[in-house]
Amino acid sequence: MIGLKFIPLCAIAAAMLASCAKAPDNTELYQEIKSVDKLVLASMAITKTATMESSGWYTVGKRIAVYSYDSYMRAYIDLSELQMDDLVFDDRTKTVKVTLPPVVTELTGRDPEMHKVYDNIGILRSGIDAKERAEIKEKANASFKAEVEENPTFRRQLTDAAQRKARKYFETIFEANGYTATIDFKTSK
């Protein structure tokens, strides 16, 4: 027969062993996430319209041409910047607080060819040649870059979309590993 004093001692010993048990090592999960490097979460195409018009007292007839092309932007998180202390695990409540690097947006390119939308070239005027189209495109591209820098709408839309996708993505990853995640983002430098 087991004495009554023995049962509490067993319970205390079991509690001590449980408290000494090693907490789960989340280093492997951290390394897996960090190894992704650039995680592209959102992209958009923005149509730019370029116009060229020439007429004057010294010329006969008009020369009007309108072209369009798409430029591309994307939003990503550079997970190589993730630090182990950006993941704060609470194994008791099975939660994790994740602080991700900031969302970065960048222009990634443009269509190589412009598409003619409209032209009105007078009978006595020459058509728009390849050199003029290239000049139109370069001016339009410079204007587009300035517009993107001055108007935060495009970057904000991409950043918002990327943050929504990142939250869902990382909540799913941590849920699959038994944790409920809270996702925040560092601010841009």
Salt bridges, closest charged atoms under 4 A:
ASP86 OD2 - LYS186 NZ 3.09
GLU106 OE2 - ARG74 NE 2.55
ASP111 OD2 - HIS115 NE2 3.97
ASP119 OD2 - LYS116 NZ 3.34
GLU132 OE1 - ARG63 NH2 2.66
GLU138 OE2 - ARG110 NH2 2.59
GLU147 OE1 - LYS48 NZ 3.70
GLU149 OE2 - ARG155 NH2 2.93
ASP184 OD2 - LYS97 NZ 2.82
